[in-house]
Amino acid sequence: MSTKIYTKTGDAGKTSLIGGTKVPKSHIRIQAYGTVDELNAFTGLLNDQLSDAHSRELLLEIQDRLFTIGSSLARDPDKEIAMKIPDLKESDILLLENEIDQMNAKLPEMKSFILPGGHMAVSTAHICRTICRRAERLIVELDEKEHLDQPLIIKYLNRLSDYFFVLARWIGHLLGAAEIKWIPRK
């Protein structure tokens, strides 16, 4: 027999953190990990649009790191829990930096701001970038309110949004989609 997906415990607008503490669904912690979950879903959508095996493999790894971040944020920081939640590592950030550098080395120099667009996958990468920035802002706010003892989360998301920007350009390059330059009206 399958387990029911609905529990009805959130019907009154509250949810439980890992550790059992109930908080309102509007709590900054819930917004933060909900936005990370949204980013994870859009990262999956982007992955479904790509044929480049290397990028697809890396996006799966990024999705794993986003799950790690979401799990960490969903945990009640004031309670000991039995469940082992994986940590981010400095090597996760270095991986993103290396990927950014490798793609950038093969891309034409950017001489103007560019607008998202030109291909569905390019636009989806830009959506991932903007959701990642929103997640980062929410987590910075959470850190200001309830000190996070995980500085790598903010650093990782900061680098990840840069990665999505360069990936958008890289995807366009691989697909032969012209970048849409922003030309401000005069």
C-alpha positions, -999 to 999 in steps of 0.1 A, spaced: 0 0 0 13 34 -9 18 62 17 -4 92 13 14 123 2 -9 147 21 -8 149 59 -31 178 65 -7 190 92 0 222 72 -37 232 67 -35 258 94 -5 276 78 22 260 98 49 234 90 76 215 109 113 219 106 135 189 108 136 184 145 99 189 150 96 227 157 64 242 141 68 275 124 45 296 101 48 288 64 57 325 60 88 322 82 120 334 65 135 299 69 106 283 50 108 310 23 146 304 20 145 267 16 113 269 -6 132 292 -30 161 268 -30 136 240 -39 122 262 -67 157 267 -80 163 230 -79 131 224 -100 142 250 -126 177 235 -127 160 202 -136 140 219 -163 172 234 -177 189 201 -176 160 186 -196 167 211 -223 204 204 -228 222 179 -249 257 187 -237 266 157 -215 291 176 -194 267 204 -185 239 179 -178 262 159 -154 272 190 -136 236 202 -132 227 169 -116 256 175 -91 243 211 -85 208 197 -78 224 174 -52 241 204 -36 208 223 -36 191 194 -18 220 196 7 214 233 12 176 229 15 180 201 40 204 223 61 179 252 60 150 230 69 167 218 101 159 234 134 192 250 144 184 248 181 178 210 181 200 180 179 188 156 152 197 120 146 196 124 108 230 131 91 227 160 68 256 164 43 277 195 43 288 218 15 326 218 9 349 244 -4 356 220 -33 319 225 -44 327 262 -48 360 255 -66 342 232 -90 318 261 -100 347 285 -103 367 261 -125 336 255 -147 330 293 -150 367 298 -160 366 270 -186 335 283 -203 346 319 -201 379 311 -218 360 298 -249 333 326 -250 337 359 -269 344 389 -247 313 406 -234 312 442 -245 277 451 -234 250 439 -211 229 411 -225 192 404 -222 179 369 -214 166 352 -245 176 338 -278 167 302 -270 145 284 -244 175 269 -227 193 303 -225 163 319 -209 159 290 -185 195 294 -174 188 331 -167 157 321 -147 179 298 -126 203 327 -121 176 351 -109 160 325 -86 195 317 -72 200 354 -64 166 355 -47 175 325 -26 208 341 -17 191 373 -6 167 354 16 194 333 31 215 365 39 184 379 56 179 346 75 216 348 85 211 384 98 181 372 119 193 338 131 230 334 126 236 305 102 267 285 112 272 276 75 290 304 56 295 282 26 258 283 17 259 320 9 292 317 -9 280 287 -29 248 304 -40 267 335 -49 291 315 -72 262 294 -85 244 325 -98 276 335 -116 278 299 -130 242 302 -143 250 335 -161 280 320 -178 262 288 -185 234 308 -203 261 324 -225 278 290 -230 245 273 -240 238 301 -265 273 297 -279 269 259 -283 235 264 -300 246 292 -322 220 316 -306 230 352 -309 232 371 -276 207 399 -273 226 430 -265 210 456 -243 210 489 -262 197 516 -239 174 540 -257 187 575 -259 
